[in-house]
Amino acid sequence: MPTIVREGCCNGLLPRGKEMLKVRRSARREDALRPLSLRFRGCDLEKEYRREIITEETRRWRFTSVVGAGMYAIFYLLDQQLLPDLLWLCLVIRFAVVCPALLLSFVLSFTGVGAKKKATIFLINGGLASLGIIAMIALAGPPANHIYYGGLLLCVLFYYLFLPGWLLPNLIAWTTFVAYEVVVFLYCDLTREFLIGSSYIFFFFNLSGMFGCYGLNRMERRAFLQRRTIKHQAQALQKALAVAEDERRLAESLAQTDPLTGAANRRSFFPLAEREWARHRRNGHSLSLLMFDIDHFKQFNDRHGHRAGDRVLRTVARSLLQTVRGTDTVCRYGGEEFAVLLPETGSEAAHALGCRILGAIEQSVVLHAGIPLGVTASLGIATAPATGMDSFDELLEQADKALYSAKKAGRNQLRRWTGTGTGTAASCEPVTKRFLEPSGFSP
């Protein structure tokens, strides 16, 4: 038979694939860097990056301000040797202009004003520091101006290493280069060889610093993208692990719980029962087991249908769970048969609880087709003696015999095992009888 392909049969899939492709392309565009400013094209991504590095930038700002002021002040010792006749001017440049400006910048780094005007503060401080050294180069004669020229290059290196971004350090560094060229050509009596050599070195020093700064900032932003990706992947992994853990717990719960009634199933009931039995044998605590069966449940299913039967099972299980203690375990033992494990419960207490359970079931009403139906149950109780019983299976057998005795005696009643050893059905005594309709269900 030829295969018929209907046009548009994948319309539910293709738009979704195209949409995912658009999302990926949009994310790539946002991750892309502008070639000149090295800013992310996505505004939100750029803001996220600025928020992440603000602490590191502030720390670097304070370090640069303090160290720069200290180095500028220490170089006054060099002024005393090279410019003894102009010490007053050096004092003014260093201690009245540049150092106070740098220390003021340090103070402003702790304020909101400093955060808003950070670029302006850097430009002013960098300009003052550079112009101060250029002025000393112009005033000092050879060979002193050669030494101050080295100090100027050191100052420019500081800009490239410690100022944020890459445009701002380059702006200050190239402005310093232009100012140096203007001053030395107009106001300095220097040899032609020194002028050409210093300009050549300064130019390529700045050029190297520019590319180095560009590469470092690009690497910092790429590293931020990697950290961001790892962080998002870690968050996604944590969510996936949380979902997996929830699903594991749900699967474990489903594996141990009857899905219809919410009671424990046989798989979880027997390991718990064996642990309680071991505790009973070790500590001598009382242990009772209650088993009951909904009367004439098969006939009810055949007459009213399985969905109505499921409602009966849920109603009975709910009455059980609401009646027993938190330490008791309710198990759906079979189709319409339930078991209740009663730790630290003697015969009389188990009998009282059985009466309450029968009363709770008597109060239960199941609506079917708008008609209320009553429910009855037969119940058997067995209590493990301090000695003479070797396993939980024996206790289960006695409770089952007590249940069988209650059903054989006419159903809708509670019977308690009173013998020792295995006993017989004749050893059971009738204790109470409720809800006398023999049919087990009555409209």
C-alpha positions in Angstrom: 0.0 0.0 0.0 1.5 3.4 -0.9 2.2 5.8 2.0 0.1 8.9 1.9 1.9 12.0 3.3 -0.5 14.8 4.1 0.6 18.3 3.6 1.2 20.1 6.8 1.4 16.9 8.9 4.4 18.2 10.7 3.0 21.7 11.3 3.0 21.0 15.0 6.8 20.3 14.9 8.4 22.6 12.4 7.3 25.9 14.0 8.6 24.7 17.3 12.0 23.8 15.7 12.1 27.2 14.0 11.3 28.9 17.2 14.1 27.1 19.0 16.4 28.0 16.2 15.4 31.7 16.5 16.0 31.6 20.3 19.5 30.2 19.8 20.3 32.8 17.1 19.0 35.6 19.4 21.1 34.3 22.3 24.2 34.2 20.0 23.5 37.8 18.9 23.2 38.9 22.6 26.5 37.1 23.4 28.3 38.8 20.6 30.7 41.6 21.5 30.8 44.9 19.7 34.3 45.1 18.1 35.2 48.6 19.2 33.6 49.1 22.6 33.8 45.4 23.7 30.3 45.6 25.0 27.7 42.9 24.7 25.1 43.5 22.1 22.4 42.4 24.5 21.6 45.2 27.0 20.5 42.8 29.7 23.6 40.7 29.3 25.8 43.9 29.6 24.0 44.9 32.7 24.5 41.5 34.2 28.2 41.6 33.4 28.5 45.1 35.0 26.8 43.9 38.2 29.2 40.9 38.4 32.4 42.9 38.0 31.4 46.0 40.0 33.0 44.6 43.2 36.3 43.7 41.5 36.4 47.1 39.7 35.9 49.0 42.9 38.6 47.0 44.6 41.0 47.7 41.7 40.1 51.4 41.8 41.0 51.7 45.5 44.2 49.8 45.0 45.2 52.0 42.1 44.4 55.2 44.0 46.4 54.3 47.1 49.4 52.7 45.3 49.5 55.4 42.7 49.5 58.1 45.4 52.2 56.3 47.3 54.5 55.9 44.3 53.9 59.5 43.2 55.0 60.6 46.7 58.0 58.3 46.8 59.4 59.8 43.6 59.9 63.1 45.4 63.1 61.5 46.7 64.2 61.5 43.0 63.2 65.1 42.6 65.6 66.1 45.4 68.5 64.6 43.4 67.5 65.7 39.9 65.6 69.0 40.4 67.1 70.6 43.5 66.3 74.1 42.2 62.7 73.3 41.5 61.7 71.4 44.6 58.9 73.8 45.4 57.3 73.1 42.0 57.7 69.4 42.6 56.1 69.7 46.0 53.1 71.5 44.5 52.7 69.0 41.7 53.0 65.9 43.8 51.6 66.9 47.2 49.2 69.7 46.4 47.7 68.4 43.1 48.2 64.7 42.1 48.4 62.9 45.5 45.3 64.7 47.0 43.4 64.0 43.8 44.2 60.3 44.0 43.4 60.1 47.7 40.1 61.9 47.1 39.4 59.4 44.4 39.9 56.6 47.0 37.4 58.3 49.3 34.9 58.8 46.5 35.0 55.0 45.7 33.0 54.5 48.9 30.2 56.8 47.9 27.4 56.8 45.4 28.7 59.9 43.7 32.0 58.1 42.9 30.2 55.1 41.4 28.2 57.4 39.1 31.2 59.6 38.0 33.8 56.9 38.0 34.9 57.5 34.4 35.2 61.2 34.9 37.3 60.7 38.1 39.6 58.3 36.2 40.1 60.8 33.4 40.9 63.7 35.8 43.3 61.6 37.9 45.0 60.1 34.9 45.3 63.5 33.2 46.8 65.1 36.3 49.3 62.3 36.9 50.5 62.4 33.3 50.7 66.2 33.0 52.6 66.4 36.3 55.3 64.0 34.9 55.3 65.7 31.5 55.9 69.1 33.3 58.9 67.6 35.1 60.3 66.3 31.8 60.0 69.8 30.3 61.6 71.5 33.4 64.4 69.0 33.9 67.4 69.0 31.6 69.3 66.0 30.3 69.8 63.4 31.7 67.1 63.9 34.3 64.3 64.1 31.7 65.3 60.6 30.5 64.5 59.3 34.0 61.2 61.1 34.2 60.4 59.7 30.7 60.7 56.2 32.3 58.3 57.3 35.0 55.8 58.5 32.4 55.8 55.0 30.7 55.3 53.4 34.2 52.3 55.7 34.7 50.8 54.6 31.3 51.4 51.0 32.2 49.4 51.5 35.3 46.5 52.8 33.2 46.5 49.7 31.0 46.7 47.3 33.9 44.3 48.7 36.4 41.7 51.0 34.8 38.4 49.3 33.9 37.4 48.5 30.3 39.7 49.1 27.4 38.5 52.4 25.9 39.1 54.5 29.0 42.8 53.3 29.5 43.5 53.9 25.8 41.9 57.3 25.9 44.1 58.4 28.8 47.2 56.7 27.4 47.0 58.2 23.9 46.1 61.6 25.3 49.2 61.4 27.4 51.2 60.5 24.3 49.9 63.5 22.4 50.5 65.8 25.3 54.1 64.5 25.7 54.8 65.0 22.0 53.5 68.6 22.0 55.4 69.6 25.2 58.7 68.0 24.2 58.7 69.5 20.7 57.7 73.0 21.8 59.2 73.4 25.2 62.1 71.0 25.6 65.7 71.4 24.4 66.3 67.8 23.5 68.5 66.2 20.9 66.8 65.0 17.7 67.8 61.4 18.3 66.2 61.4 21.8 63.0 63.0 20.5 62.7 60.4 17.7 63.7 57.5 19.8 61.4 58.4 22.8 58.4 59.1 20.4 59.0 55.8 18.6 59.2 53.8 21.9 56.2 55.6 23.4 54.1 55.0 20.3 54.8 51.3 20.2 54.5 51.0 23.9 51.0 52.4 23.7 50.2 50.2 20.7 51.3 47.1 22.6 49.3 48.2 25.6 46.3 48.9 23.5 46.2 45.4 22.0 47.1 43.8 25.3 44.3 45.6 27.1 41.9 44.7 24.3 42.8 41.0 24.6 42.6 41.0 28.4 39.1 42.6 28.4 37.9 40.3 25.7 39.1 37.3 27.7 37.4 38.7 30.8 34.1 38.9 29.0 34.4 35.5 27.5 35.3 34.1 30.9 32.1 35.8 32.2 30.1 34.1 29.5 31.6 30.7 30.5 30.9 31.3 34.2 27.3 32.3 33.3 26.8 29.2 31.2 28.2 27.0 33.9 26.0 28.7 36.5 22.9 28.2 34.3 23.8 24.6 33.6 24.4 24.0 37.3 21.0 25.5 38.1 19.4 23.4 35.4 21.2 20.4 36.8 20.0 21.1 40.3 16.4 21.5 39.0 16.8 18.2 37.1 18.2 16.5 40.2 15.3 17.9 42.3 12.8 16.7 39.7 14.5 13.3 39.6 14.5 13.1 43.4 10.8 13.9 43.4 10.1 11.3 40.8 12.2 8.8 42.7 10.2 9.5 45.9 7.0 9.3 43.9 8.1 6.0 42.3 9.1 4.7 45.7 5.8 5.8 47.2 3.9 4.2 44.3 5.9 1.0 44.8 4.9 0.9 48.4 1.4 2.3 48.2 -1.8 0.9 46.7 -2.7 3.5 44.1 -6.5 3.0 44.5 -6.8 3.3 48.3 -3.6 5.0 49.4 -3.0 2.2 51.9 0.3 0.3 52.0 0.7 -2.6 49.6 2.0 -6.1 50.4 5.4 -5.2 49.1 6.0 -2.6 51.8 3.8 -4.2 54.5 5.7 -7.4 55.0 9.2 -5.9 55.6 7.6 -3.5 58.1 5.8 -6.3 59.7 9.0 -8.3 60.0 10.8 -5.4 61.7 8.0 -5.0 64.2 8.0 -8.7 64.8 11.7 -8.6 65.5 11.2 -5.6 67.9 8.4 -7.6 69.6 10.7 -10.6 70.1 13.6 -8.4 71.3 11.8 -6.0 73.7 8.7 -8.0 74.6 6.3 -5.3 73.2 2.8 -6.2 72.4 1.9 -6.7 68.8 -1.5 -7.2 67.3 -2.8 -7.8 63.8 -6.2 -7.0 62.5 -7.6 -8.4 59.3 -11.0 -7.6 57.8 -12.9 -8.3 54.6 -15.7 -6.3 53.0 -18.8 -8.5 53.0 -20.1 -9.8 49.7 -17.8 -7.5 47.7 -17.7 -9.8 44.6 -21.5 -9.9 44.3 -21.6 -6.1 44.6 -19.0 -5.8 41.8 -21.0 -8.1 39.6 -24.2 -6.2 40.3 -23.1 -2.5 40.3 -19.8 -2.6 38.3 -16.2 -2.2 39.1 -16.2 1.6 39.3 -18.8 1.4 42.1 -16.6 -1.2 43.8 -13.6 1.1 43.6 -15.6 3.8 45.3 -16.4 1.3 48.1 -12.7 0.4 48.5 -11.6 4.0 48.7 -14.4 4.8 51.2 -13.4 1.9 53.5 -9.7 2.7 53.2 -10.3 6.4 54.1 -12.4 5.3 57.1 -9.5 3.0 58.2 -6.8 5.6 57.7 -8.8 8.2 59.7 -9.5 5.8 62.6 -6.1 4.1 63.2 -3.1 5.7 65.0 -0.2 7.3 63.2 2.0 4.3 64.3 -0.4 1.7 62.8 0.0 0.5 59.3 -3.0 -0.1 57.0 -2.4 -2.5 54.1 -4.6 -3.5 51.2 -3.9 -7.2 51.6 -5.9 -8.5 48.8 -8.8 -7.4 46.5 -11.3 -6.5 49.2 -9.2 -7.6 52.2 -7.3 -5.2 54.5 -4.8 -5.8 57.2 -3.8 -3.4 60.0 -0.6 -3.9 62.0 -0.8 -2.6 65.5 2.6 -2.1 67.3 2.6 -2.0 71.1 -1.1 -2.9 71.2 -2.5 -5.6 73.4 -5.6 -7.7 72.9 -8.0 -5.4 74.6 -6.7 -2.3 72.9 -6.8 -4.1 69.5 -10.4 -5.1 70.2 -11.4 -1.5 71.1 -9.8 -0.3 67.9 -11.6 -3.0 65.9 -14.9 -1.8 67.3 -14.1 1.8 66.3 -13.2 0.6 62.8 -16.5 -1.2 62.4 -18.3 1.9 63.7 -16.5 4.0 61.2 -17.4 1.7 58.3 -21.0 1.6 59.6 -21.0 5.4 59.3 -19.7 5.3 55.7 -22.1 5.7 52.9 -21.3 5.0 49.2 -23.5 6.8 46.6 -24.2 4.8 43.5 -26.5 6.2 40.8 -27.8 8.6 43.5 -28.7 5.8 45.9 -26.8 5.5 49.2 -25.4 2.0 49.9 -24.3 0.8 53.3 -21.2 -1.3 53.8 -20.5 -4.1 56.2 -17.3 -6.0 57.0 -16.1 -9.0 58.9 -13.1 -8.5 61.1 -10.6 -10.8 62.8 -7.9 -9.9 65.5 -4.9 -11.8 66.8 -2.4 -10.7 69.4 1.1 -12.2 69.6 1.8 -13.8 73.0 5.0 -13.1 74.8 6.2 -16.7 74.1 5.2 -19.6 72.0 5.0 -18.0 68.6 7.9 -18.3 66.3 7.1 -16.0 63.3 4.9 -13.3 62.0 3.4 -15.8 59.6 1.8 -17.6 62.6 0.3 -14.3 63.8 -1.0 -13.7 60.3 -2.5 -17.2 60.2 -4.3 -16.7 63.5 -5.7 -13.3 62.4 -6.9 -14.9 59.2 -8.6 -17.8 61.1 -10.3 -15.3 63.3 -11.5 -13.5 60.1 -12.7 -16.7 58.6 -14.6 -17.5 61.8 -16.4 -14.1 61.7 -17.4 -14.7 58.0 -18.5 -18.3 58.7 -20.6 -17.1 61.7 -22.7 -14.9 59.5 -20.3 -12.0 58.5 -20.7 -8.3 59.7 -19.0 -9.0 63.0 -15.7 -9.0 64.9 -13.9 -12.1 66.2 -10.8 -12.3 68.3 -8.4 -15.2 68.5 -8.2 -16.4 72.1 -6.2 -19.6 72.0 -2.5 -20.3 72.0 -0.5 -22.0 69.4 -2.2 -22.4 66.1 -5.6 -22.8 67.6 -8.8 -23.6 65.7 -11.8 -21.7 64.5 -13.7 -22.9 67.6 -11.3 -20.9 69.8 -12.7 -17.7 68.4 -15.3 -15.9 70.4 -17.9 -13.4 69.0 -17.3 -10.0 70.5 -19.6 -7.6 68.7 -22.0 -7.5 65.8 -23.0 -4.4 63.7 -25.1 -3.4 60.7 -27.3 -6.5 60.4 -28.1 -6.4 56.7 -27.0 -9.9 55.5 -26.3 -8.8 52.0 -23.3 -6.7 53.0 -24.6 -3.7 51.1 -28.0 -2.3 51.5 -29.7 0.6 49.7 
